[in-house]
Amino acid sequence: MGIKGSLLFLLLTSLGLAWVRSDRVVPGEKHVVELSYWNGFTGPDGRTMLQMVRQFNRENPDVQITMQRIAWATYYNKLMVAGIGGRGPEIFVMPSAMLPQMYRAGFIDEITDVYGPGGALKAQFDPKLIKIVDVGTDHEELIGLPLDVHAQGMYCNGAMLKEAGFVNADGSPRPPKNREEFLAAASAMRKDTDGDGQPDLWGFGYGQWDRNFMSLVPQFGGRLLDEKGEPVLDDPGDVQALQFLADLYLKYHLAPPPEAGVAGWVGFRQQKVGMVFDGVYMLGDLKRLEGHPYIGAPMPQIGPYPGTLADSHILCVRKGLPPDQRAGAEKLIRFISDHSIIWAEAGQIPARKDVRETEAFKKMQVQYAFSQQLDYVMYPPRTPLFGELNAQIVLAVESAIRGRATPIDALRQANRDYKRYLDRDRADNLVSSEVK
């Protein structure tokens, strides 16, 4: 500490003013628990979450939260390293797709008691959401509280729809609901406005390769993994879903050249693309645009069944917290869940039924439209290697859309490559368990 520092410490001590950690109980002083909360909300949604945390801090002076936002691209690695080392945040957000991998690392605690006496709060969540966070074998053990459901749906340019003749009886734009209407609308929107022989307005633009594909898989009865966790990316339903995506460019010529996986979203923002498939969370990006006539709609039913992809942000707690920190963490989680109508405004569908049933939520056009799909959404499969699975899907979809391989060949290659990752991971974990 040094001579000056020591003298200062002794002086302050003699005056009863020595520095103390704010989470230590000091006689005569109010005990304040300080907790760290990590998430990947680096966009406009992050500002909304920060407002919620600040409100919590004002209303709960005995528990003070410091929120840190980290880009999703680096978030998982930082959280994994910090969590395993016991230095991670007390509360953190985990997309359900990544939950199995992080839970396997051993630093996520169960929070069954957050659901209230007798698990009363469980009734507000769809059973498929409870299944995602339940890791119990012979009894229920819930490792997180679902915050939202970010479903994939369709964004449409309302002005382009109306010009193409897709209107309701009251004159409002009418999004296409099935394959025939979708193809007709996309065809009617495609135009060559400058007369150079090439379209400069398009009916559809590809969003993110993987999510566009996985949003269509349930519509054709497809699946990514079987009941045993083995990859089945070449399932007939998967092939049909990818075939339709590839046909939009290669056969129907309704989408611009796929120079990048998110080129369609850029075109949609610029009002050069009429329809895109993307997540409800993209709403925050559109809200920043002035005069864009966007509307939200459920995914059109392209295949025999209604369906789309969805994921959820899960609120989690680090394992091994002392009682006061654990109580504070649970208090924040319940607060965020209870106030999730605020979170919905940022571009999300609340996970809780009672929040979705409020008039406030029903007035949110995009969020409410996307929420009409919740009865038939497909969640990512529960696998600790979802990142590797997703990477292979991206490669397969891009290969098929660019015409480098047929959909069946592209998916078979992806299946073989992912199977190698899976087999190696199983072998490594078997060796690890034998060493223990």
Buried (B, 14 or more C-beta within 10 A) or exposed (E): EEEEEEEEEEEEEEEEEEEEEEBEEEEEEEEBBBBBBBBBBBBBBBEBBBBBBEEBBEEBEEBBBEBEBBEEEEBBEBBBEBBEEEEBBBBBBBBBBBBBBBBEEEBBBBBBEBBEEEBEBBEBBBEBBBEBBBBEEEEBEBBBBBBBBBBBBBBBBBBBBBBBEBBEEEEEBBBBBEBEBBBBBBBBBBBEEEEEEEBEBBBBBBBBBBBBBBBBBBBBBBBBBEEEEEBBBBBEBBBBBBBBBBBBBBEBBBBBEBEEBBBBBBBBBEBBBBBBBBBBBBBBBBBEEEEBBBBBBBBBBBBEEBBBBBBBBBBBBBBEBEEBBBEBBBBBBBBBBEBBBBBBBBBBBBBBEEBBEEEEBEEBEBBBBBBBBBEBBBBBBBBBBBEBBBBBBBBBBBBBBBEEBBBBBBBBBBBEBBBEBBEEBEEEEEEEEEEE
